[in-house]
């Protein structure tokens, strides 16, 4: 019984559409975060309505926004790398086992490079 070595062009086109949709949404979210970081007083609440926040609370909020932006950028980078794998026709192949990653997993986590089997083995 021969196992599929890669996904076909129709499957790759379907995954590409999913990734492009997630990528557009992720970029929009990153832009919002970057705007909040650049303009901290433009979050819909006038500065004068604030009960004076401690400097530490403001710093913590900025750090949280920076972390969210960094995570969003990493997600975007992973989605872009998945698009490259689609173009190279290597998308959906587990980097650990060499087997095809299930369609269900790829639809849920389209930037993954590991099958469920390989991911579970990481924690053993």
Secondary structure, DSSP 8 states (H G I E B T S, - for coil): ----SS--HHHHHHHHHHHHHHHHHHHHHHHHHHHHHH-TT-SSS-GGGS----HHHHHHHHHHHHHHHHHHHHHHHHHHHHHHHHHTT-TTB-TTT-SB--HHHHHHSTT--S-HHHHHHHT-
